Structures are given as structure tokens and as C-alpha cells.
Amino acid sequence: MNILNRLHSYARNHGQDIAIRSGDSFFTYAQLDDLSGRLANYIEERCGGNKAPVVVYGHKGIYMILCFLASVKSGRAYCPLDISIPDTRVEDTISAARPSVIFALEEMTADVKGAISLEETKEIIEKTKEPIDESHYVSGDDVFYIIFTSGSTGTPKGVQITADNLNHYLEWSVGLGTRPEDKLGKVFLNQAPFSFDLSVMDVYTCLASRGTLYLLDKEVQLDFKRLIPALQESGAAVWVSTPSFADMCMADKSFSAELMPKLETFLFCGETLTNTTALKLMERFPDAVIMNTYGPTESTVAVTEIQVTKELAETVQPLPVGVPKPGTFFEIHQEDGSLAPAGESGEIIIVGDTVSAGYFGREDLTRKAFFDCMKDGRNHRAYRTGDKGYLDDEGNLHYQGRIDLQIKLNGYRIEIEDIEKNIVRLEEISHAVVVPNIKEGKVKSLTAFVTGCTKPESGFKFSKEMKERLRAFLPAYMIPKKIVHMENLPMNNNGKVDRKQLGGLA
Ligand SMILES: Nc1ncnc2c1ncn2[C@@H]1O[C@H](COP(=O)(O)OP(=O)(O)OP(=O)(O)O)[C@@H](O)[C@H]1O
């Protein structure tokens, strides 16, 4: 599949269909294709031989996607930066990317010179009458986008995803949870900021399916009084978010099939989907299909899928993340780099057609994380995920947490996520995040932050009781020193549980 050609054909044959909506603004397929082609012409004329990426700064406006498409039509990768990114990181990213053009579609407070504002972008498009020729479009191994990871599990790096990576990903994602034809013309919900690659799952799967992308901005997401009516108004059939965001929505009783009667598919990625969340969602949306998918930015959003049925959610805990998409293979490596025996756990290595070429301008980091590998008689790109997992007899991948969330406490080697999985076995608790208390580089104790039950009268008593009961599941050295009840776990800008913030509270 070639997404840019597909957009062209939609613009020609279904030009009046709405491609993107944000509040009262929208672009039809004809507008999106035409205006992005014209803006691409401007970029090419202005930059000529400078093929450096285009930085697009902003939030959930419809012009964001228009600028992404203009960049790739001009033959340049784009690098999306959301307004939630702190100024210093915006500045660092821009100095690393050395962009050919910067579009700042929202007001920018970072120290950045020469950015083109939204008003100027509109004027440029108005003045540039001709769309760019297709021969300029990024294709094959050309980089389509560069996403700087959030750093939730390390330091931010610019992951380069090529046109081929994206096209291979889309061939699979249009069929996630439903047949591809069942997604045609449907509404897709966008929760994730564009600087988080989860958004690629809704933006491009939607555009590839001639759907309407419904953008939910940050302020709406944080205000139930606006969020619930927006969800209702969206008419969404495909839901794409982190599980944490769905959990947050479930705090409102009206979040159900009555509110969103057209909702057919939940697509989750980015963090663990707990059995509790899946089961609660099934109660609220009995007819919807729930898909768990897994993958890092480095292998284009997601590379596995599994439909979470009631039976699965009731019998297998934690939930598997599923089987690889076509064109993806897994290897499980032991600490010494050799292949783990069948069924045993180790580092998950992703091999295949959606694995990135590497990090932008960071040959050193690229060499550490990526390598080439033969599979089925062909050379493939492979990526060391830093995630731990194993493959079961049916070929399902089971994710067991980050290798770097392994700590040493009083000489014991402990998997933080192992403790979390056991805490949620306690009836009252639906989510648990355990953070180490570190002094002088050494782990001194552990604190667990939990949600689920109503606020206990005495935090001390609650902690004591939970710890007592945890003894049924965990050895004493793995039981956190404190168990703290919270109404909600804090989320980072990408909508994942914010471990760093909790670390500060421990
Ligand atoms: N379905 C899933 N279940 C559990 N964990 C998941 C799932 N999908 C993704 N993850 C976790 O999210 C990671 C990928 O996150 P992402 O590429 O968004 O980077 P990030 O959160 O910005 O972190 P960093 O910046 O440190 O790379 C995976 O490597 C895995 O640890």
C-alpha cells in the first residue's frame, strides 16, 4: 500500500468525504490532498537541495496533518512536536533535527527562530496555486517521519520510520479487529498527541480507510464535562488509545455503548492492558471487539495483535500481547545474546519490514539497538527492544516488562512489574505501579501506588492490610514497604502511567 497514492485516489473519487475534524474545522479528502500538495510546492521551492526534515509544532489542529503530508510530498520527513513537550526539549529536538522548515501552528514559547505560523501557512497555501509533482514524494527507504520517543523508558531518540515501514504497517493495521472493508468511511478517534507514535495507528489507518479522523484535544480530554459529549458527538467506530485513557473514561458512568453506539473496535497499545480494564470495557461495550497490540516506536507503532475475549480475560493473566503481524518475526535472546530455548523468557527482538533504519543522527545508538538478520532467506532489520517476554506454544508473545525495570534490593533481583502483577490479584486493586526509592544510586525500598477501591479511611491501615494479604502471592522481600491508595494514577503527556512522577512521590 502506498498511503500518498491512496489519498490521491480518495481525493479524486470521494473528494467530499471528511478526512479530519477538530471542533468545527474539517478538511475533506479533496482539500487535504490539494492543499498539502500546494504547501509541498512551497517547501520544495524554498528549500531546494536542503532535504532536512520539517518540524511541525502544534497540537490537534487539522493543519497539523496537512503539514505532515506537505512535508512528505515535498520529499522531506516530518518531525511532530506537541505543545505538551517542554521548551527545553523542543529546543534540543530542533537543534538535533536541524530542520529545513519549522511550522509552529500554535504559539511557541521555546527559543526558536524563523518558524512559520498558522496564519502564514494559510497565506502561503493561498498564494501557491499548483500542487507539487508526485515525483517528489517520499517513497521506499526515504524517511517518512521522525518521532522522538517520550523517554518513559530511556532518553529521547529520534526514531526514523521510512515510507516502506509505514506502508507495511498499514497493510496490516487496516485489518486490525475487523475486515479492512468494515473500516471504510468510519470515524476514528484520535487521543494520542502526534508526537507519540500511537497516533500513527489512528491517523494513517484512518486515512488509508477513507475514514474521518476525530481529534480530541488535550483540554477536552482532561475535562469530563466536555469529553463525554465530545465522545458522543464523534460517532466513532474505531477507538485508539492507551489503556490508561480508557480507564480514565470509565471513571464516568455514562461511558458505554449507549453513549457511543457506533463503536466497534478498541485498539490498544503502548502499555499493559490489564484483565480488569478489558473485562470492565466488555461490560460497558458488549458488542465491541477489543484488541491488544504491542510494539515500540522503533518498529512502527505495533507488531502484534490479539483479540481479547471474555474467556481470555477471565482465564489468562496477564493478557498476552498476541501473534506477530505478517512480515514480522520474533527472537527471544538470553543475556549472552544467544537464542533462548523454546518457551523461555528473555529479551524480545523484533525482526521485519517495519523495523526502523535507526535513530536520526545517532549512529552510536543505532549500532547498539539495531542489527541486520537473515530470515526466510532475506535480509531484515532487527531491533533489541529492551523488553522481556516469551513466546507460548501457540506463537503468542507474552510481555513481561522492561529489562531496565529490574532492580536489586538487599541483594535480591526483582522485576518491578512482577510485583505489580501480583498486587492486582488483590480484589480491591485494579492497577498498581511500584517505584523504587533510590538513595545514592541504591534502591532502599519500594512503594506501590494503587487504584481501584474507594479511598480508605486510614492510609496506614490500608497499607498494612494489603501487605499482609500480599504474603499469599509474594515473598517478603518483594512486598513494597508502603502501599499508597490513589484516586487516579498520573498520566504523562502520551497518556501512559507516569512512573517518573510517581518516583518523585515515593
Ligand atoms: N501492549 C503492550 N503491553 C505492555 N507494554 C507495552 C505494550 N505496547 C507497548 N508497550 C511498552 O511500550 C514500549 C514502547 O513505548 P514507546 O515506543 O512509545 O516509547 P516510550 O514510552 O516513549 O519510551 P522510550 O522513550 O523510553 O523508548 C514497549 O517497548 C513496551 O515496553
The ligand as an SDF file (V2000), in Angstrom:
LIG
                    3D

 31 33  0  0  0  0  0  0  0  0999 V2000
    0.5300   -3.9420   24.6830 N   0  0  0  0  0  0  0  0  0  0  0  0
    1.5490   -3.5920   25.4740 C   0  0  0  0  0  0  0  0  0  0  0  0
    1.6420   -4.1230   26.7100 N   0  0  0  0  0  0  0  0  0  0  0  0
    2.6490   -3.7820   27.5490 C   0  0  0  0  0  0  0  0  0  0  0  0
    3.6140   -2.8910   27.2290 N   0  0  0  0  0  0  0  0  0  0  0  0
    3.5900   -2.3340   26.0260 C   0  0  0  0  0  0  0  0  0  0  0  0
    2.5660   -2.6480   25.0760 C   0  0  0  0  0  0  0  0  0  0  0  0
    2.8160   -1.9520   23.9640 N   0  0  0  0  0  0  0  0  0  0  0  0
    3.9410   -1.2410   24.1930 C   0  0  0  0  0  0  0  0  0  0  0  0
    4.4170   -1.4470   25.4220 N   0  0  0  0  0  0  0  0  0  0  0  0
    5.6180   -0.8610   26.0530 C   0  0  0  0  0  0  0  0  0  0  0  0
    5.8670    0.4110   25.4810 O   0  0  0  0  0  0  0  0  0  0  0  0
    7.1830    0.4420   24.8820 C   0  0  0  0  0  0  0  0  0  0  0  0
    7.2020    1.3000   23.6630 C   0  0  0  0  0  0  0  0  0  0  0  0
    6.9290    2.5990   24.0240 O   0  0  0  0  0  0  0  0  0  0  0  0
    7.2660    3.8040   23.0700 P   0  0  0  0  0  0  0  0  0  0  0  0
    7.9210    3.3620   21.8180 O   0  0  0  0  0  0  0  0  0  0  0  0
    6.0490    4.6050   22.9800 O   0  0  0  0  0  0  0  0  0  0  0  0
    8.3870    4.5600   23.8530 O   0  0  0  0  0  0  0  0  0  0  0  0
    8.3310    5.4690   25.1490 P   0  0  0  0  0  0  0  0  0  0  0  0
    7.1910    5.0870   26.0340 O   0  0  0  0  0  0  0  0  0  0  0  0
    8.3980    6.8250   24.6640 O   0  0  0  0  0  0  0  0  0  0  0  0
    9.6880    5.0360   25.8370 O   0  0  0  0  0  0  0  0  0  0  0  0
   11.2020    5.4130   25.4510 P   0  0  0  0  0  0  0  0  0  0  0  0
   11.2330    6.8390   25.1310 O   0  0  0  0  0  0  0  0  0  0  0  0
   11.9610    5.1190   26.6820 O   0  0  0  0  0  0  0  0  0  0  0  0
   11.5840    4.4910   24.3350 O   0  0  0  0  0  0  0  0  0  0  0  0
    7.4390   -1.0130   24.5420 C   0  0  0  0  0  0  0  0  0  0  0  0
    8.8100   -1.2710   24.3590 O   0  0  0  0  0  0  0  0  0  0  0  0
    6.8450   -1.7130   25.7540 C   0  0  0  0  0  0  0  0  0  0  0  0
    7.7340   -1.6680   26.8470 O   0  0  0  0  0  0  0  0  0  0  0  0
  1  2  1  0
  2  3  1  0
  2  7  2  0
  3  4  2  0
  4  5  1  0
  5  6  2  0
  6  7  1  0
  6 10  1  0
  7  8  1  0
  8  9  2  0
  9 10  1  0
 10 11  1  0
 11 12  1  0
 11 30  1  0
 12 13  1  0
 13 14  1  0
 13 28  1  0
 14 15  1  0
 15 16  1  0
 16 17  2  0
 16 18  1  0
 16 19  1  0
 19 20  1  0
 20 21  2  0
 20 22  1  0
 20 23  1  0
 23 24  1  0
 24 25  2  0
 24 26  1  0
 24 27  1  0
 28 29  1  0
 28 30  1  0
 30 31  1  0
M  END
$$$$
